[in-house]
C-alpha cells in the first residue's frame, strides 16, 4: 500500500509544470535559508536542528506505519501524530521566543540611516580618541552606536543628554566616581543621546570568554536584539573590543579603532589630503638625513 502511494505521489509531481515546481522549490529554499541564517550563531540553532530531526522521524513513522495498514491501533497513532504537530507549533513559539521578539523589533523599526556619513565619521574620531585615553587609564566604558534600529526603548531608564559628541565629554562621563560611569552611553550620529543606560545582558554561555564581565555581556546582549554596534573598554585589562550582531571581536589596538569603526559602519577612512608644494619640500628635507644615513650604514657594515 505504501509503495502504491509513493508511486502515485511521484506521478502527480511529474504532472506539474516544471517551471511551477522550480519556483516553489526556490521559494522554499529561500525561506529555509533565511531561517537558518537568522538563527545561526545562537542557541536556537541547535534546538532547531534537534526539533527538525524529531519531526522528520515522527513524520516518517506516522506516514509509513500509521497510514500503511489498517486497524484501530494505527488510526490512534495517526490521531496522536496530528496532535503532536500542534504541540510542536506551540513549542516553536516558546523555544524561539527571543529570536521571534528580535525579528519583530527589526521589522517594526524604520529601515534607513538616521545619521549622515559625515556625522558618523566625526563620531568615530571622538570615540576612538576617548577610548584610547580610557584604555590607557584602565577606565571601563561601554558606548552603543545607533544604526538603523532606534534605541529609544532602552534609553527610558537612563539620563537623556542630547549633548554634542566629543572625546572629552566621553572621558568625563566614564571617569571613575562619576554618577553615570557604570552604565552605557548611547550615541546617535554626532550626539550623545543618553548616558547611564542599562543594557540587556547576554547569557554567560553566549560569551566567548567566561572571564569577561558585565560590560561585555551587556554589549553582546544589546547587539543580539538590534543592529547597534557597541564599543567596550575593559576596566581590568584596558583592552578595547567591538560587539556586533551578538558577537565580540578580538582586542583592537587604540590606533586601529577609528578605522575599524568606519569599516564596520561601511565608511572608508578618508584619504590623506594632497600636500602643497611647500609641505612637499619640507617632507623631502626631513627625509634627506635618513636617506644619507642609509648608505653610510651600508659602508660601515662592509
N, C-alpha and C positions, 0 to 999 in steps of 0.2 A: 504493500500500500504506500509506504513512504517513498519508494523509488518511482512509482507512478506519479506521485505528487511532485517530486523533484523534476521529472521529465516534463510534466505539464508546465511547471514554472519556467523551465528553460525555453520551451516553445513559446510561451507567452512573451518572454523578454525578447526573443528573436523577432517576434511580430511587431515590436515597436519600431518607429522610425529611428535610424541611427543617430541623427542629429539631436533628437529629443533625449535619447539615452546619454549622449555625450554632454549635453547641457546640464542634465540632472546630476551626473557624476561630478562635473566640475563644481557645481554649486555645493554639493555635499562635501567635496574635498575642501573647498574654501571655508565652509563652516567649521569642519573638524580642525583645519589648520589654525583658524582664528582662536578656537577654544584652547588648543594646545599651546599656542603662543602666549595667550593671556595668562595661563596658569603655570607656564614654565618658570622654574626657579623658585616656586613657592611650595609650601607643604601640601597644597591642594593637588599638585601634580601626581604625587604618589597615591593619594586617596583616589584620584580619578582613574588611574591605571588599575588599581585593585577593584574598584567598583565596576569598571567595564569588563574585567575578566570574569567577575561573578555573574554579571548579566548575560554575557555570551554563553557561559557554561550552563546556566539555568535555562536559557532560551533554547539551546540545542537539545538539552534533556527533555524539555517540555514538548518541543515540536516532534522529536523522534519517538519518545515514549508515550507522552500524553495523547498525541493525535494519531499515533501509529497503530493503535489497536482498539479494541472495544472494551467494555466493562465499566462498572461504576468506579473502580479504583482510578483508572486513567482519567475519567471525567473529573473526579475530585482533584487530581493533580493539575489538570488544566485550569480548574477554578482557582486553585491556590497560586498558580503562576500569574493569572490576571491580577490577583490581589497583591502579589509580590511587586509587580510593576508600579502599582500605586504607592507602595511603601518606598520604593526606590525614588520616585519623584519627590516625595516629602523629604527623604534623606538627602537628596541633592541640594535642596534649599537650606537644610540645617548645616551640612558639611561645608558647603561653599558660600556660606553667608558673608564672610569678609570679602571674598572676591566679587560676589554679586553687588555688595554695597559699593566697592571701589568702582565697578563698572558703571553703576547708576550715577555716582558722583561725577565721573568723567563725562557721561552723556548729558548731564544736566547743566554743565558749565558752558560758557561761550567759547568756542574754539578759535580764538585769534590772539595774536600777541598784544598784550596790553602796554608794552614798552617798546620804544624805538631802539634800533641798534646803537645809536649814539648814546642813549641813556644807559643801556646795558654795558657798553664798553667803559663808560665812566664809572659805573658801579663795580666792574671788575678791577679797575685800578685802585679804588678806595678799599675794597675788601682785601685785595692782595697785600696792600701796604699795611692795613690794620692787622691781618693775620700774621704777617712777618714779625711785627712787634710783639704780638700776643704769644706767638710760639717761642720767641727768644726769651720772653719774660716768664714763660710757663703759666700763662693766664688762660684758663679754659674759655671757650667760646663756641657758639653754635649759631650760624647765620643761614636762614632759609630764603632762597631767591625764588620769587613767584614767577611762574611762566604763564601758560595758557589757563590753567585752572586756578580760580580765585582761592585765596587762603583766608577770606573773611570769616569763615566758620570757626577757625581755631584762634582767631585774634580776640574773640569776645572776652576771654578771661585775662588778657594782657593789658598793657598800657599803650593806648594809641598815641603816637608822637607826631607823625606827619612831618618829620624834620628832614632837611636835605642831607643826603648821604655823604659822609666824609670819614676818612680814616681816623681822625682824632675823636670824632663822636663815638665811633665803634670802640675805640680803645677806652674811652671814658665809661661807656656802658658796661664793658666786661672787666673793668678794674675790680680786683677783689675788695669786698666790702661795700660796693655799690648796691643799691636796692634792687637793680634789675640784672645783676651779673650772672645769676644762677641759671636763668631760663634762656629762651631763644629770642633772636631778633628776626623780624620779617621784613624783607626788602622788596619794594615794588619799583622797578626801574631804578631811578637815582634818588629814591626817597626811602627813609626808614619809616615804614608804616607803623610798626608797633614793636615794643620790647617787653620782656618778661612774659613771653608766650609759652604756655605749656603744650608740648607736642606729644602725640600718641607714641607710646613705647612699643618697640618690636619685641617679640618673644625672644628669650635668650638663645633658643635653638636656631633662630634665624641669623645670629651673629657669626661672622667668620672666626672671631676670636672671643672666647668666653671671658677673657680678661678685660675687654672693653667695657667702659662704664655707661652710665645712663645717658650721657650726651650722645654717644654713638648709637645707642638703642633708639633714642628719640629721632635722630636723623634718619635711620633706616625705617622706623615706623611711619614717619611722615611721607617718605618717598614711596612707600608701598600703597598709599592711598591717593596720591596725586602725582603730577609731573614736576613738582618743585625740585630744585637742586639745593642741597644743604652742604655748607662748608663747616667742618668741625675742627677745632683746635683742642688737643688733649692737654689737660692740666698736669697730668703726671709725666708725660714724655715730651710734650711740646710738638708732637707730630701733627701734621695737617692732612686731613682726608676729605674726600668728597663723597657724599651719598647721592645716588641717583637710581630710580626705578627699583628701589628695595635692595640695592647692593652698595657695598662700601669699597672704595678704592684703596689701593696701597698708599702708604705715606707719600706725600708730594712735597718736594723742596719748595721753600718760600719763593725762590727766584722763578720757579716754573708755574706757580699757582695762577698768575694772571692769564697766561696763555692757555692753561688748562681750562679755566673758567670760560674764556672766549670760545675755545674749541667745543666745549660741551653745550654752549649756547648757540652753536652754529654760526659763530662770528670769527672771522680770521683776524689774527693780530695785525694792527695797522702797520704798513710798510714804513721804513725809515724815510724821513723827508730828505730830498736831494740836498747835497751840500752846495753852498755858494762857492765862488772862486776863492774868496779869502779863507773860508773854512777848509777847502781842499788844500790850499797852500800850507796852512798851519798843520794839517794832518801829515803832509809829506815831511815837514820839518821835524815833527815829533817822531816820525818813523825812521828818519835818517840815521840817528845814532844806533838804533837796533840793527839796521842794515849794515852799518860799518863794523859793528862788533862781531857779526857772524863770520865774515872772512878771517878776522883776527883770531877767533877761537879755532877755526879750522887750521890756520898756520901753526898755532901753538900745539895742537894735537899732533900735527905732522912732525 
